[in-house]
Amino acid sequence: MEPSPLTQQTRPEVFQQKIVELYEALFKDEDDNEKSEGFWKEFFLLKPDKATLQRILLQLSPDDLLHLQEQTRQLFLRAVGCIKAGNAPADAHALDTVTAFLASVLSKKYTNPSSDIINVLAGLNQVDAVFTEFVAALDVTIKTGRNLDTRQKAIEVALSVTSGAYQTSLLSYFTHRDLFPSLMKFIQDSDTNARAVEPFVLLGLLSNYNKFEFQNPYRLRLDDFVNEGTIQKIIKAMGHTCSISRAKYVEVQEDLPEGWTLSNTLGMIGLGAIAPGAKSTPPVIDAEVAKEMFAKLPGNEAAVLLATYDFAHANKLFCFNLVSSPVEKGVEPPISGFLSLTSYILQHAHSSSRSTLYSHLNLLTIRLLIEDQVLCKRICSDESKVSVRLCRQRQPYLPLVRGDRILAVTILDTMIDGINHNLRRRLDVDLYILCIGIILRIISHLSRSRTRLNFHWAELFRSLLALIRFLTTYTTDLKNVPRIDILLDSLVNLIALSLSAGESFLPSPAAYDDLFYKLVETGEVLTKFRENYNLGNRPTSSIDTLISVSTHYNQLLADGAPGRRGKHLTSVQVAGVIKQGYETLSIQAKEGLDSWDKYREADEKTFLKKMARAAVSDVKNLISGT
């Protein structure tokens, strides 16, 4: 008697998804590599398992992939066909599959990156036809796909290939086919801030591709774009991303000072458990662990800052909307999120090379905003008032000011923190040049427009003079550092400008007196500073102005003051001498202390290329989910 065909089969120990079986069958090294139509139809009807596909591909070396090029080419070509056809659910499954496939294939270290990747994906003879069709299919899907989810998947594919093949010739296909209108259409149609971020990041990578070697079409598009509604959506998405990125710093160390409450008081005496609305306080992270965590920040989402810089550099309408976005109740204004994240990155700029790069980038963006005289006027006026959460994770702390503040004073605070928290023997000279330059541009505008700002100016002048002390102490380490001469001149000339024009922007005579008081205190250091760096021989330095003011007052103090008793003067008596000294003081300031050079992107070519590579790496990590 023959066995019944209905006999129960032995149950497998582990059930395996059908799609995983197909992955394994596809990447087997067999003589017959050509898969049937039925195989591919089933392949793209099944929901992809991106993690398993990436794991299988991860196990293959670059040489293995080149050996399996018949299979990889079939997969890529069939996926492009499904994307182009636009039939559900195969198109969405093809997009997910290609995102994972490209993220893995393009991350390998090939001997000849461009030609090897071309061989894996299409072959040298077919690459033009296949990639032209591929980019066209993505363009159409991003612009007119079935729904927002499918359109976003197409953007993720474009991000995967752009970040993975950034150093190869494949990106030229994205410059031949202009994706800008499709990306802007998607942003316009987006229903959340999160959706608008990825196309903006993609735009940032594309507009940086070889932009110093040829006329990048995406850069030209940024120049000409005037759709204010779409620009506002981009700015909101950027601000939202900055808030998310800052939250990661706060997770490591909560730094917001709490005001007095009954709960706090009960907590201080050990009765926190009975406090109304008592919340469990987050555990304090060990200092060394926190240091390691800060070194990994900002998160990969910070790649949005590159696109922000590029839009700010190219488009005045973008800058205007960034500075003047209307405040929505319960929502952090985009400029607040941007400046807040900048203050956190800047306070930890020394933690890693990534953090250093992003701090430089945001400082360049702030410089671009300040150099626009119309925007600078707004930034220094009451109409720019917003609340900005500034980093307070490391001492020394600046005075805490709650509530809305003029943007200019928030920017000044951020620059002071940058100066105070990055003093190292291996000084980041370029970072200090940027911070000093931004302060100079603000003070230059204030003095010319005779705008007085209520601000803790004493903190600013204390930080500038402390920087001079630091430079004097570590002269042997710093004297031969590239561009140190630019920093020295900028710093000295900024203090000289404050001395000569302080009456026009400082809020009160007392604030002006305080600057002189601090300068007199630093007298001996200034003389040593001049000698250490041979500043007396530099026609561009105003060091003699500072020393002459200090010498003038030191002579008056040596001659004595009314009511003097003993050898020493009280602070009140010194203040009195400073006021009397104005009558005989003559500040011989150089011409043009309030002038500055307009930003030229070509000067930052080396930095921006490094920055683009860092952003590309962050996008790779975002796409691969690491």
C-alpha positions as CSV (number, residue, x, y, z in Angstrom):
1,M,0.0,0.0,0.0
2,E,1.4,3.4,-1.1
3,P,1.8,6.1,1.7
4,S,-0.9,8.8,1.7
5,P,0.2,12.1,0.2
6,L,-1.5,13.7,3.2
7,T,1.0,12.3,5.7
8,Q,2.0,15.0,8.1
9,Q,5.6,16.4,7.5
10,T,8.0,16.7,10.3
11,R,7.8,20.2,11.8
12,P,11.0,22.2,11.3
13,E,12.8,23.2,14.5
14,V,12.8,26.9,13.4
15,F,10.3,28.5,11.1
16,Q,12.0,30.7,8.5
17,Q,10.3,33.5,6.6
18,K,9.8,32.8,2.9
19,I,11.6,36.0,2.0
20,V,14.7,34.9,3.9
21,E,14.7,31.7,1.9
22,L,14.6,33.7,-1.3
23,Y,17.5,35.9,-0.1
24,E,19.6,32.8,0.6
25,A,18.6,31.2,-2.7
26,L,19.5,34.4,-4.5
27,F,23.0,34.7,-3.1
28,K,24.0,31.1,-3.5
29,D,27.0,30.5,-5.7
30,E,25.4,28.3,-8.4
31,D,26.1,27.6,-12.1
32,D,22.5,28.6,-13.0
33,N,22.3,32.2,-11.7
34,E,19.3,33.3,-13.8
35,K,16.1,33.4,-11.6
36,S,12.7,32.9,-13.1
37,E,9.9,35.5,-13.5
38,G,8.0,33.7,-10.8
39,F,10.9,34.1,-8.4
40,W,11.1,37.8,-8.8
41,K,7.3,38.3,-8.7
42,E,7.2,36.5,-5.4
43,F,10.4,38.2,-4.2
44,F,8.8,41.7,-4.4
45,L,5.3,40.7,-3.3
46,L,6.7,39.5,0.1
47,K,7.5,42.1,2.7
48,P,11.3,42.6,2.9
49,D,13.3,41.8,6.0
50,K,15.9,44.6,5.7
51,A,17.9,43.4,8.8
52,T,18.4,39.9,7.5
53,L,19.3,41.1,4.0
54,Q,21.9,43.4,5.5
55,R,23.2,40.6,7.7
56,I,23.6,38.2,4.7
57,L,25.4,40.9,2.7
58,L,27.6,41.9,5.6
59,Q,29.1,38.4,5.6
60,L,30.1,38.8,1.9
61,S,33.5,40.5,1.1
62,P,33.9,42.9,-1.8
63,D,35.4,40.1,-3.8
64,D,32.5,37.8,-3.0
65,L,30.1,40.5,-4.3
66,L,32.1,40.9,-7.5
67,H,31.9,37.1,-7.9
68,L,28.1,37.2,-7.4
69,Q,27.6,40.2,-9.7
70,E,25.1,38.3,-11.9
71,Q,22.8,38.0,-8.9
72,T,23.4,41.5,-7.6
73,R,22.8,43.0,-11.0
74,Q,19.5,41.1,-11.4
75,L,18.3,42.2,-8.0
76,F,19.1,45.9,-8.7
77,L,17.6,45.9,-12.3
78,R,14.4,44.1,-11.2
79,A,14.0,46.5,-8.2
80,V,14.3,49.5,-10.6
81,G,11.7,48.0,-12.8
82,C,9.3,47.6,-9.8
83,I,9.9,51.1,-8.7
84,K,9.3,52.4,-12.2
85,A,6.0,50.4,-12.6
86,G,4.7,51.9,-9.3
87,N,2.4,49.0,-8.5
88,A,1.5,48.3,-4.9
89,P,2.9,46.7,-2.8
90,A,5.8,45.7,-5.1
91,D,7.1,49.3,-5.5
92,A,7.3,49.9,-1.8
93,H,8.9,46.5,-1.1
94,A,11.5,47.2,-3.9
95,L,12.3,50.6,-2.4
96,D,12.9,49.1,1.1
97,T,15.0,46.3,-0.5
98,V,17.2,48.6,-2.5
99,T,17.7,50.9,0.5
100,A,19.1,48.0,2.6
101,F,20.9,46.5,-0.4
102,L,22.7,49.7,-1.3
103,A,23.5,50.6,2.3
104,S,25.4,47.2,2.6
105,V,26.9,47.0,-0.9
106,L,28.2,50.6,-1.0
107,S,29.8,50.4,2.5
108,K,32.3,47.8,1.4
109,K,36.0,48.8,0.9
110,Y,36.6,48.0,-2.8
111,T,40.0,48.1,-4.5
112,N,38.7,50.3,-7.3
113,P,35.5,51.9,-5.8
114,S,33.8,53.4,-8.8
115,S,34.4,50.6,-11.3
116,D,33.8,47.8,-8.7
117,I,30.5,49.3,-7.5
118,I,29.4,49.7,-11.2
119,N,30.3,46.1,-11.9
120,V,28.3,44.9,-8.8
121,L,25.2,47.0,-9.7
122,A,24.9,47.2,-13.5
123,G,28.2,46.4,-15.4
124,L,30.2,49.0,-17.3
125,N,28.3,48.5,-20.6
126,Q,24.9,48.9,-19.0
127,V,25.5,51.5,-16.2
128,D,24.4,54.5,-18.2
129,A,21.1,53.0,-19.1
130,V,20.4,51.4,-15.7
131,F,21.4,54.4,-13.5
132,T,19.6,56.9,-15.8
133,E,16.4,54.8,-15.4
134,F,17.0,54.3,-11.7
135,V,17.4,58.1,-10.9
136,A,14.4,58.9,-13.2
137,A,12.3,56.3,-11.3
138,L,13.2,57.8,-8.0
139,D,12.5,61.3,-9.3
140,V,9.0,60.4,-10.5
141,T,8.2,58.4,-7.3
142,I,9.4,61.3,-5.0
143,K,7.2,63.8,-6.9
144,T,4.1,61.8,-7.7
145,G,4.3,58.5,-5.8
146,R,1.2,56.7,-4.6
147,N,1.3,58.2,-1.1
148,L,3.7,60.0,1.2
149,D,5.1,56.8,2.7
150,T,6.2,55.5,-0.7
151,R,7.6,58.8,-1.7
152,Q,9.6,59.0,1.5
153,K,11.0,55.5,0.8
154,A,12.3,56.8,-2.5
155,I,14.0,59.6,-0.7
156,E,15.7,57.1,1.6
157,V,16.9,55.1,-1.4
158,A,18.4,58.4,-2.8
159,L,20.0,59.1,0.6
160,S,21.4,55.5,0.7
161,V,23.1,55.8,-2.8
162,T,24.2,59.4,-2.3
163,S,25.9,58.8,1.1
164,G,27.3,55.4,0.0
165,A,28.7,56.4,-3.4
166,Y,29.7,60.0,-2.5
167,Q,33.3,59.5,-3.5
168,T,32.5,57.8,-6.8
169,S,31.3,58.9,-10.2
170,L,27.8,57.5,-9.7
171,L,26.6,60.7,-8.1
172,S,27.0,62.5,-11.4
173,Y,23.7,60.8,-12.4
174,F,22.0,62.9,-9.7
175,T,23.4,66.1,-11.1
176,H,22.3,65.2,-14.7
177,R,18.7,64.6,-13.5
178,D,17.6,67.5,-11.3
179,L,15.7,66.2,-8.2
180,F,15.3,69.7,-6.7
181,P,11.7,70.2,-7.9
182,S,10.6,66.8,-6.7
183,L,12.2,67.3,-3.3
184,M,10.6,70.7,-2.8
185,K,7.2,69.2,-3.9
186,F,7.6,66.5,-1.3
187,I,8.5,69.0,1.5
188,Q,5.5,71.1,0.4
189,D,3.2,68.1,0.7
190,S,4.7,66.7,3.9
191,D,2.4,66.4,6.9
192,T,5.0,66.4,9.7
193,N,8.3,68.0,10.5
194,A,10.0,64.6,10.6
195,R,9.0,64.0,6.9
196,A,10.6,67.2,5.7
197,V,14.0,66.5,7.3
198,E,15.2,63.7,4.9
199,P,14.7,65.6,1.6
200,F,16.4,68.6,3.2
201,V,19.4,66.5,4.3
202,L,19.6,64.9,0.8
203,L,19.6,68.4,-0.7
204,G,22.5,69.3,1.6
205,L,24.6,66.3,0.4
206,L,23.8,66.9,-3.3
207,S,24.6,70.6,-3.2
208,N,28.0,69.8,-1.7
209,Y,29.0,67.2,-4.2
210,N,32.1,68.5,-6.0
211,K,30.8,72.1,-5.6
212,F,34.3,73.6,-5.7
213,E,35.1,71.6,-8.9
214,F,32.1,72.5,-11.1
215,Q,28.9,74.6,-11.1
216,N,26.7,72.4,-8.9
217,P,23.1,72.6,-10.2
218,Y,21.6,72.2,-6.7
219,R,23.6,75.1,-5.4
220,L,22.1,77.3,-8.2
221,R,18.6,76.0,-7.3
222,L,19.1,77.1,-3.7
223,D,20.1,80.6,-4.9
224,D,16.9,81.0,-6.9
225,F,14.3,79.4,-4.6
226,V,11.6,81.8,-3.4
227,N,8.7,79.7,-2.3
228,E,8.3,81.1,1.2
229,G,5.8,78.5,2.4
230,T,8.2,75.6,1.6
231,I,11.1,77.5,3.1
232,Q,9.2,77.9,6.4
233,K,8.4,74.1,6.4
234,I,12.1,73.4,6.0
235,I,13.0,75.8,8.8
236,K,10.5,74.2,11.1
237,A,11.8,70.8,10.3
238,M,15.4,71.9,10.9
239,G,14.4,73.5,14.3
240,H,12.5,70.4,15.4
241,T,15.6,68.3,14.6
242,C,17.9,70.6,16.5
243,S,15.6,70.2,19.6
244,I,15.8,66.4,19.3
245,S,19.6,66.6,19.0
246,R,19.9,68.9,22.0
247,A,17.7,66.5,24.1
248,K,20.4,63.8,23.7
249,Y,22.9,66.1,25.5
250,V,20.3,66.8,28.3
251,E,19.8,63.0,28.6
252,V,23.5,62.7,29.6
253,Q,23.4,65.6,32.0
254,E,20.3,67.6,33.0
255,D,21.6,71.2,33.3
256,L,18.5,73.3,33.7
257,P,18.6,75.1,37.1
258,E,15.4,74.6,39.1
259,G,13.6,77.5,40.7
260,W,12.5,77.4,44.3
261,T,9.5,75.0,44.9
262,L,8.0,73.2,47.9
263,S,9.1,69.9,46.3
264,N,12.8,71.1,46.1
265,T,12.8,72.2,49.7
266,L,11.3,69.0,51.0
267,G,13.8,67.1,48.9
268,M,16.7,69.0,50.4
269,I,15.7,67.8,53.9
270,G,15.1,64.2,52.9
271,L,11.3,64.4,52.6
272,G,11.1,64.4,48.8
273,A,8.8,61.3,48.8
274,I,6.0,63.3,50.4
275,A,6.3,66.3,48.0
276,P,3.3,67.0,45.9
277,G,3.7,65.6,42.4
278,A,7.1,64.1,43.3
279,K,9.0,62.7,40.3
280,S,11.9,60.3,40.4
281,T,15.1,62.2,39.5
282,P,17.2,60.7,36.7
283,P,20.3,58.8,37.8
284,V,23.5,60.8,37.7
285,I,25.9,59.3,35.2
286,D,29.5,58.7,36.1
287,A,31.8,61.5,34.9
288,E,34.0,59.2,32.7
289,V,30.9,57.5,31.2
290,A,29.3,60.9,30.5
291,K,32.5,62.0,28.8
292,E,32.4,59.1,26.5
293,M,28.7,59.7,25.8
294,F,29.3,63.4,25.0
295,A,32.1,62.4,22.6
296,K,29.4,60.6,20.5
297,L,27.3,63.7,20.2
298,P,25.7,65.3,18.3
299,G,23.7,62.4,16.9
300,N,23.6,61.4,13.3
301,E,20.6,63.7,12.7
302,A,23.0,66.7,12.9
303,A,23.7,66.1,9.2
304,V,20.7,68.6,8.8
305,L,23.1,71.4,9.8
306,L,25.1,71.1,6.6
307,A,22.0,71.7,4.5
308,T,21.1,74.6,6.9
309,Y,24.5,76.2,6.2
310,D,24.2,75.8,2.5
311,F,20.7,77.3,2.3
312,A,21.8,80.2,4.6
313,H,24.8,80.8,2.4
314,A,22.8,80.8,-0.9
315,N,19.4,82.2,0.0
316,K,18.6,85.5,1.8
317,L,14.9,84.6,2.0
318,F,15.9,81.5,4.0
319,C,18.0,83.6,6.4
320,F,15.2,86.1,6.9
321,N,12.6,83.4,7.7
322,L,15.1,81.6,10.0
323,V,15.6,84.8,12.1
324,S,12.0,86.0,12.0
325,S,9.8,82.8,12.1
326,P,6.6,83.6,14.0
327,V,6.5,82.1,17.5
328,E,3.9,79.4,18.0
329,K,2.5,78.7,21.4
330,G,4.1,75.6,23.0
331,V,6.6,75.1,20.1
332,E,10.3,76.1,20.3
333,P,11.0,78.6,17.6
334,P,13.5,77.2,15.0
335,I,16.1,79.8,15.6
336,S,15.9,79.0,19.4
337,G,16.5,75.3,18.7
338,F,19.4,76.1,16.3
339,L,21.1,78.5,18.8
340,S,20.4,76.2,21.7
341,L,22.0,73.1,19.9
342,T,24.9,75.3,18.9
343,S,25.6,76.3,22.5
344,Y,25.7,72.6,23.5
345,I,27.9,71.5,20.6
346,L,30.2,74.5,21.2
347,Q,30.6,73.8,24.9
348,H,31.6,70.2,24.0
349,A,33.5,71.1,20.8
350,H,36.7,69.6,22.1
351,S,35.1,66.2,22.8
352,S,35.5,64.8,19.3
353,S,36.5,65.7,15.8
354,R,32.9,65.5,14.7
355,S,31.8,67.9,17.5
356,T,34.6,70.3,16.4
357,L,33.4,70.2,12.8
358,Y,29.7,70.8,13.6
359,S,30.6,73.6,16.0
360,H,32.6,75.3,13.2
361,L,29.8,74.8,10.8
362,N,27.1,76.4,13.0
363,L,29.5,79.3,13.7
364,L,29.8,79.9,10.0
365,T,26.0,79.9,9.7
366,I,25.7,82.5,12.5
367,R,28.4,84.5,10.8
368,L,26.4,84.6,7.6
369,L,23.3,85.8,9.5
370,I,25.2,88.5,11.3
371,E,27.0,89.8,8.1
372,D,23.6,90.6,6.5
373,Q,23.1,94.1,7.8
374,V,19.3,94.0,7.5
375,L,19.2,90.8,9.6
376,C,21.8,92.1,12.0
377,K,19.7,95.1,12.7
378,R,16.7,92.8,13.5
379,I,18.9,90.4,15.6
380,C,20.0,93.4,17.7
381,S,16.5,94.8,18.2
382,D,13.6,94.0,20.5
383,E,11.6,92.4,17.7
384,S,14.0,89.4,17.7
385,K,13.2,88.5,21.3
386,V,12.8,84.8,22.0
387,S,13.7,82.4,24.8
388,V,16.7,80.2,24.1
389,R,17.9,77.3,26.4
390,L,21.7,77.7,26.6
391,C,24.0,74.9,27.7
392,R,25.0,75.0,31.4
393,Q,26.8,71.6,31.6
394,R,30.3,72.9,32.5
395,Q,31.7,75.6,34.7
396,P,32.2,78.5,34.6
397,Y,28.5,79.4,34.2
398,L,27.2,82.6,32.8
399,P,24.5,84.4,34.8
400,L,21.1,82.7,34.3
401,V,18.6,84.9,32.5
402,R,15.1,83.5,32.1
403,G,12.5,84.6,29.6
404,D,12.7,86.2,26.1
405,R,15.9,87.9,25.1
406,I,17.2,89.8,22.1
407,L,18.9,87.3,19.8
408,A,22.2,89.3,19.8
409,V,22.7,88.8,23.5
410,T,22.0,85.1,23.2
411,I,24.6,84.8,20.4
412,L,27.1,86.8,22.5
413,D,26.5,84.4,25.4
414,T,27.1,81.4,23.1
415,M,30.4,82.9,21.9
416,I,31.5,83.6,25.5
417,D,30.8,80.0,26.4
418,G,32.8,78.9,23.3
419,I,35.8,81.0,24.4
420,N,35.6,79.8,28.1
421,H,35.1,76.1,27.5
422,N,37.6,75.3,24.7
423,L,40.9,76.6,26.2
424,R,43.5,73.9,25.5
425,R,47.2,73.9,24.8
426,R,46.4,72.5,21.4
427,L,44.1,75.5,20.9
428,D,41.5,75.3,18.1
429,V,42.6,78.6,16.6
430,D,40.0,78.6,13.8
431,L,37.2,78.2,16.3
432,Y,38.4,81.1,18.4
433,I,38.8,83.3,15.2
434,L,35.1,82.5,14.4
435,C,33.9,83.3,17.9
436,I,35.9,86.6,18.1
437,G,34.8,87.5,14.6
438,I,31.1,87.1,15.4
439,I,31.5,89.3,18.5
440,L,33.3,91.9,16.5
441,R,30.5,92.0,13.8
442,I,27.9,92.5,16.5
443,I,29.8,95.2,18.4
444,S,30.6,96.9,15.1
445,H,26.9,97.1,14.2
446,L,26.0,98.3,17.7
447,S,28.6,101.0,17.8
448,R,27.8,102.3,14.3
449,S,24.0,102.3,15.0
450,R,24.5,103.5,18.5
451,T,22.4,100.7,19.8
452,R,22.7,100.1,23.6
453,L,22.2,96.5,24.7
454,N,21.4,95.5,28.3
455,F,23.8,92.6,28.7
456,H,26.3,91.3,31.2
457,W,29.2,93.0,29.3
458,A,31.5,92.4,32.2
459,E,31.4,88.7,31.4
460,L,32.4,89.3,27.8
461,F,35.3,91.5,28.7
462,R,36.4,89.1,31.5
463,S,36.5,86.3,28.9
464,L,38.4,88.3,26.3
465,L,41.1,89.3,28.8
466,A,41.2,85.8,30.3
467,L,42.0,84.6,26.7
468,I,44.9,87.1,26.6
469,R,46.2,85.7,29.9
470,F,45.9,82.1,28.5
471,L,47.7,83.0,25.3
472,T,50.5,84.7,27.3
473,T,50.9,81.7,29.7
474,Y,51.1,79.1,26.8
475,T,53.1,81.2,24.3
476,T,55.6,78.4,23.6
477,D,52.8,76.0,22.7
478,L,50.9,78.5,20.6
479,K,53.3,80.9,19.0
480,N,53.9,78.9,15.8
481,V,50.3,77.5,15.4
482,P,48.9,78.3,11.9
483,R,46.7,81.5,11.8
484,I,47.5,82.4,15.4
485,D,48.5,85.9,14.1
486,I,44.9,86.4,12.9
487,L,43.5,85.4,16.3
488,L,45.9,87.8,18.1
489,D,45.0,90.8,15.9
490,S,41.3,90.1,16.1
491,L,41.3,89.7,19.8
492,V,43.3,92.9,20.5
493,N,41.5,95.0,18.0
494,L,38.1,93.9,19.4
495,I,39.1,95.1,22.9
496,A,40.5,98.3,21.4
497,L,37.2,98.9,19.5
498,S,35.3,98.4,22.8
499,L,37.5,101.0,24.5
500,S,37.2,103.6,21.8
501,A,33.5,103.1,20.9
502,G,32.1,101.7,24.2
503,E,30.2,104.9,25.0
504,S,28.0,104.2,21.9
505,F,26.8,100.7,22.8
506,L,27.4,100.0,26.5
507,P,24.2,100.6,28.5
508,S,25.7,102.7,31.3
509,P,28.8,104.7,32.4
510,A,29.3,102.0,35.0
511,A,29.7,99.3,32.3
512,Y,32.2,101.5,30.5
513,D,34.1,102.1,33.7
514,D,34.2,98.3,34.4
515,L,36.0,97.7,31.0
516,F,38.7,100.2,32.0
517,Y,39.0,98.6,35.5
518,K,39.5,95.2,34.0
519,L,42.1,96.5,31.5
520,V,44.1,98.2,34.3
521,E,44.0,94.9,36.3
522,T,45.6,93.2,33.2
523,G,48.3,95.8,32.7
524,E,51.4,93.6,33.3
525,V,50.0,90.7,31.3
526,L,49.4,93.0,28.3
527,T,53.1,94.0,28.3
528,K,54.2,90.4,28.5
529,F,51.7,89.5,25.8
530,R,53.1,92.1,23.4
531,E,56.7,90.9,24.1
532,N,55.9,87.1,23.8
533,Y,54.3,87.5,20.3
534,N,56.3,90.5,19.1
535,L,53.1,92.4,18.6
536,G,54.9,95.8,18.8
537,N,56.2,95.1,15.3
538,R,52.8,94.3,13.8
539,P,51.2,97.3,12.1
540,T,47.8,95.5,12.2
541,S,47.8,95.2,16.0
542,S,46.3,97.7,18.5
543,I,48.2,96.3,21.4
544,D,49.9,99.7,22.0
545,T,46.4,101.3,22.4
546,L,45.6,98.9,25.2
547,I,48.9,99.3,26.9
548,S,48.8,103.1,26.7
549,V,45.4,103.1,28.4
550,S,46.6,100.7,31.1
551,T,49.8,102.8,31.6
552,H,47.9,106.0,31.8
553,Y,45.7,104.7,34.7
554,N,48.5,102.9,36.5
555,Q,50.4,106.3,36.6
556,L,47.3,108.0,38.0
557,L,46.9,105.2,40.6
558,A,50.5,105.5,41.6
559,D,50.1,109.2,42.1
560,G,47.3,108.4,44.5
561,A,43.7,109.1,45.0
562,P,41.6,111.4,47.2
563,G,41.0,109.9,50.6
564,R,43.8,107.4,50.2
565,R,45.0,105.7,53.3
566,G,48.1,103.4,53.3
567,K,49.6,101.8,50.2
568,H,46.4,100.3,48.8
569,L,43.4,101.7,47.1
570,T,39.8,100.5,47.7
571,S,37.8,99.4,44.6
572,V,35.7,102.6,45.1
573,Q,38.8,104.7,45.0
574,V,40.1,103.0,41.9
575,A,36.7,103.6,40.2
576,G,37.0,107.2,41.1
577,V,40.5,107.4,39.6
578,I,39.1,105.8,36.4
579,K,36.4,108.4,36.1
580,Q,38.8,111.3,36.7
581,G,41.2,109.8,34.2
582,Y,38.9,110.3,31.3
583,E,39.7,114.0,31.4
584,T,43.4,113.4,30.5
585,L,42.9,110.2,28.5
586,S,43.5,110.1,24.8
587,I,42.7,106.8,23.1
588,Q,44.8,106.7,19.9
589,A,42.8,104.0,18.2
590,K,43.6,102.8,14.7
591,E,41.3,103.5,11.8
592,G,38.9,100.7,10.7
593,L,38.7,98.8,13.9
594,D,35.0,98.2,13.3
595,S,35.5,96.9,9.8
596,W,35.6,93.2,8.8
597,D,36.0,91.0,5.7
598,K,32.8,89.5,4.2
599,Y,32.6,85.8,4.2
600,R,34.1,84.0,1.1
601,E,33.2,80.3,0.9
602,A,36.4,79.5,-1.1
603,D,38.4,80.4,2.1
604,E,36.7,77.5,3.9
605,K,37.1,75.0,1.0
606,T,39.2,72.5,3.0
607,F,37.0,72.6,6.1
608,L,33.7,72.3,4.0
609,K,35.1,69.2,2.3
610,K,35.9,67.6,5.7
611,M,32.4,68.6,6.9
612,A,30.7,67.1,3.9
613,R,32.5,63.8,4.5
614,A,31.4,63.8,8.2
615,A,27.7,64.5,7.2
616,V,27.9,61.7,4.6
617,S,29.1,59.3,7.3
618,D,26.2,60.4,9.6
619,V,23.7,59.8,6.8
620,K,25.1,56.4,6.2
621,N,24.6,55.6,9.9
622,L,21.1,57.0,9.8
623,I,20.2,54.8,6.8
624,S,21.7,51.7,8.3
625,G,20.1,52.4,11.6
626,T,23.4,52.4,13.6
